[in-house]
Amino acid sequence: MDPKKILADSRTAMSKAVEHTLHEFSTLHTGKATPAMVESVHVEAYGSTVRLKEVAAIMTPDARTITIQPWDKGIIRDVEKAIQTAKLGFNPIVQGDLIRCPVPELSRERRQDLTKVAHTQAEEGRVRIRTIRREGNDALKKAKTTGAISEDDMKRAEKDMQTEHDKFIAEINKHLAAKEADLMKV
């Protein structure tokens, strides 16, 4: 296998890991209520786990409220339970076939909790990037043992892989610092 292809595939996967981490950051909001705050909550329904946005309409009628209307009224309690167990800081209120989630004003303690969540999400992203680097390096070593590439090409590609790794880790760290500043801003 060509080392350039292995590097390109790894670069693409690392980029997707950063995008995923940024999407996770987007679920942490300090001010205005948005559907992104709850749409990736996992709901136990229909004998499997599905994301909330796949089973319900999510709206924000005002800046402090998120409303969730499951398409199947039979899973309303499952949705309520999923929101509670997701530890987003919401206290869902069931009103007929609708769930209201008032977004609380953030206390200093809640801001610190959200910052901890952001750090956890950033670390998960960094772990994904490290895993991709390791898998890419393993593919390079395998290509060397099969004789597809030389020792020099493998070493060069491993150095390039480390450079890409460092670039994407720095990008996650930069976005984490910005998110942390946003969360702590009163």
RASUL-V533743 format. One record per backbone hydrogen bond with DSSP energy under -0.5 kcal/mol. NH is the residue of the N-H (numbers start at 1). CO is the residue of the C=O. Records with the same first field share a line. If there is no record, write none. Layout:
NH = CO, CO
This chain:
6 = 2
7 = 3
8 = 4
9 = 5
10 = 6
11 = 7
12 = 8
13 = 9
14 = 10
15 = 11
16 = 12
17 = 13
18 = 14
19 = 15
20 = 16
21 = 17
22 = 18
23 = 19
24 = 20
25 = 21
26 = 22
27 = 23, 24
28 = 25
29 = 27
33 = 63
37 = 34
38 = 35
39 = 35
41 = 38
43 = 50
45 = 43, 48
48 = 45
50 = 43, 48
52 = 41
53 = 39
54 = 51
55 = 52
56 = 52
57 = 69
59 = 57, 67
62 = 65
65 = 62
66 = 101
67 = 59
68 = 99
69 = 57
70 = 68
71 = 55
72 = 55
73 = 71
75 = 72
76 = 73
79 = 75
80 = 76
81 = 77
82 = 78
83 = 79
84 = 80
85 = 81
86 = 82
87 = 84
88 = 83
91 = 102
92 = 90
93 = 100
95 = 93, 98
98 = 95
99 = 68
100 = 93, 98
101 = 66
102 = 100
103 = 64
104 = 102
111 = 107
112 = 108
113 = 109
114 = 110
115 = 111
116 = 112
117 = 113
118 = 114
119 = 115
120 = 116
121 = 117
122 = 118
123 = 119
124 = 120
125 = 121
126 = 122
127 = 123
128 = 124
129 = 125
130 = 126
131 = 127
132 = 128
133 = 129
134 = 130
135 = 131
136 = 132
137 = 133
138 = 134
139 = 135
140 = 136
141 = 137
142 = 138
143 = 139
144 = 140
145 = 141
146 = 142
147 = 144
148 = 143
149 = 143
154 = 150
155 = 151
156 = 152
157 = 153
158 = 154
159 = 155
160 = 156
161 = 157
162 = 158
163 = 159
164 = 160
165 = 161
166 = 162
167 = 163
168 = 164
169 = 165
170 = 166
171 = 167
172 = 168
173 = 169
174 = 170
175 = 171
176 = 172
177 = 173
178 = 174
179 = 175
180 = 176
181 = 177
182 = 178
183 = 179
184 = 180
185 = 181
